[in-house]
Amino acid sequence: MFSTLGRKNKKLLLEKLEELDKIPSINRGGCAIVASHLKTFVEREFNVKTQVVYFFGSLDYSLDAKSYKNLKENKPDSCKHALLRIGKRYFDTECHHEHLKGYTLKQLKNEGLEVHLEVPDELLEKSIRKRRIWNPEFDRRRVRIIRRILGT
């Protein structure tokens, strides 16, 4: 699917990811927020279906297991990292560096993200609204910067 975006659209997407990556602590409590806004941007601009996916380290780790269970039961919760799936590739703000074609599942597993779960839009938004479950290092006042960059 990413390969069907076309060169111009890929370039635009990677430019947006690079801009987003400059936001302090974006991947320390803001990854799901970015994934949600990125989903809106990509679907609007490129007319491509996407999916936000939550990743967890291991279900042997009690916090990951608890969050995974809650989400499977349609209860809002957090994750270790949230990315946007376009086709078979996964994108976050760091993709503009060395993973210009997005991450594969194998690459993510090699990074310690062993378990993943597609999150329905409604559950994603409910989860994002529960501030206390996310890493507080990301300053949510910076969401306005995400909105400005992506026009969402």
C-alpha positions as CSV (number, residue, x, y, z in Angstrom):
1,M,0.0,0.0,0.0
2,F,2.8,2.4,0.8
3,S,4.3,1.7,-2.5
4,T,1.1,2.9,-4.2
5,L,1.2,6.3,-2.5
6,G,3.4,7.6,-5.3
7,R,6.7,9.4,-5.0
8,K,5.2,12.9,-4.3
9,N,2.9,11.6,-1.6
10,K,5.7,9.5,0.1
11,K,7.9,12.6,0.2
12,L,5.1,14.7,1.7
13,L,4.4,12.0,4.4
14,L,8.1,11.7,5.3
15,E,8.4,15.5,5.5
16,K,5.4,15.6,7.9
17,L,7.0,12.7,10.0
18,E,10.3,14.7,10.2
19,E,8.4,17.8,11.4
20,L,6.5,15.8,14.0
21,D,9.7,14.1,15.3
22,K,11.0,17.6,16.4
23,I,8.2,17.8,19.0
24,P,9.8,17.1,22.4
25,S,9.0,13.7,23.9
26,I,6.6,12.9,21.1
27,N,7.2,9.1,21.5
28,R,7.0,9.3,25.3
29,G,3.3,9.6,25.8
30,G,2.3,11.1,22.5
31,C,2.6,8.3,20.0
32,A,-1.1,7.3,20.0
33,I,-2.1,11.0,19.6
34,V,0.2,11.3,16.6
35,A,-1.0,8.0,15.1
36,S,-4.6,9.2,15.4
37,H,-3.9,12.5,13.7
38,L,-1.6,10.9,11.1
39,K,-4.5,8.4,10.3
40,T,-6.8,11.4,9.6
41,F,-4.1,13.1,7.5
42,V,-3.2,10.1,5.4
43,E,-6.7,9.0,4.7
44,R,-7.8,12.6,3.8
45,E,-4.7,13.5,1.7
46,F,-4.0,10.2,0.0
47,N,-7.4,8.4,0.0
48,V,-5.7,5.3,1.6
49,K,-7.2,3.1,4.3
50,T,-5.0,2.9,7.4
51,Q,-5.1,1.4,10.9
52,V,-3.6,2.5,14.2
53,V,-1.9,-0.5,15.9
54,Y,-0.8,-0.7,19.5
55,F,2.4,-2.6,20.2
56,F,3.5,-4.3,23.5
57,G,6.8,-5.7,24.6
58,S,5.7,-9.0,26.0
59,L,2.6,-10.4,27.6
60,D,4.8,-11.9,30.3
61,Y,5.2,-8.3,31.5
62,S,2.2,-7.6,33.8
63,L,1.5,-4.0,32.7
64,D,1.6,-5.0,29.0
65,A,-0.6,-8.0,29.7
66,K,-3.1,-5.9,31.7
67,S,-3.3,-3.2,29.0
68,Y,-3.7,-5.9,26.2
69,K,-6.5,-7.6,28.1
70,N,-8.3,-4.3,28.7
71,L,-8.1,-3.4,25.1
72,K,-9.3,-6.8,23.9
73,E,-12.3,-6.2,26.2
74,N,-12.9,-2.9,24.5
75,K,-11.7,-0.9,27.6
76,P,-9.5,2.1,27.0
77,D,-5.8,1.6,27.8
78,S,-2.2,2.5,26.8
79,C,0.5,0.5,25.0
80,K,4.3,0.5,24.7
81,H,4.1,2.2,21.3
82,A,1.5,3.1,18.8
83,L,2.1,3.2,15.0
84,L,0.1,3.8,11.9
85,R,-0.2,0.8,9.5
86,I,-0.4,1.6,5.8
87,G,-0.6,-1.7,3.9
88,K,2.0,-4.0,5.5
89,R,4.3,-1.1,6.8
90,Y,4.1,0.7,10.1
91,F,4.9,4.4,10.6
92,D,5.8,6.6,13.5
93,T,7.6,10.0,13.7
94,E,11.0,8.3,13.4
95,C,10.4,6.7,10.0
96,H,12.0,9.6,8.2
97,H,15.4,8.5,9.5
98,E,16.5,5.1,8.4
99,H,13.1,3.3,7.8
100,L,12.0,5.4,4.8
101,K,9.7,2.6,3.7
102,G,8.2,2.1,7.2
103,Y,8.8,-0.7,9.6
104,T,8.0,-4.3,9.0
105,L,6.6,-6.5,11.7
106,K,9.9,-8.4,11.8
107,Q,11.8,-5.1,12.4
108,L,9.4,-4.2,15.2
109,K,9.8,-7.6,16.8
110,N,13.6,-7.1,16.7
111,E,13.1,-3.8,18.5
112,G,11.3,-5.7,21.3
113,L,7.7,-5.0,20.2
114,E,6.5,-8.6,20.1
115,V,2.7,-8.3,20.4
116,H,0.4,-6.0,18.4
117,L,-3.3,-5.2,18.4
118,E,-5.3,-3.2,15.9
119,V,-7.3,-0.6,17.8
120,P,-10.7,0.5,16.5
121,D,-11.0,4.3,16.1
122,E,-13.6,4.8,18.9
123,L,-11.4,2.8,21.4
124,L,-8.3,4.8,20.3
125,E,-10.0,8.1,21.0
126,K,-11.3,6.9,24.4
127,S,-7.8,5.7,25.3
128,I,-6.2,9.0,24.3
129,R,-8.6,10.9,26.5
130,K,-7.5,9.0,29.6
131,R,-4.4,11.1,30.3
132,R,-3.4,9.3,33.4
133,I,-2.6,6.0,31.6
134,W,0.0,7.5,29.3
135,N,3.5,8.6,30.0
136,P,3.2,12.2,31.4
137,E,6.5,13.2,29.8
138,F,4.7,14.3,26.6
139,D,3.2,17.8,27.2
140,R,-0.3,17.5,25.8
141,R,-0.4,21.3,25.1
142,R,1.8,20.3,22.1
143,V,-1.2,18.6,20.5
144,R,-1.9,21.9,18.8
145,I,1.5,21.6,17.0
146,I,0.5,18.1,15.7
147,R,-2.8,19.6,14.5
148,R,-1.0,22.5,12.8
149,I,1.5,20.2,11.0
150,L,-1.1,17.8,9.8
151,G,-4.0,20.2,9.3
152,T,-6.3,18.1,11.5
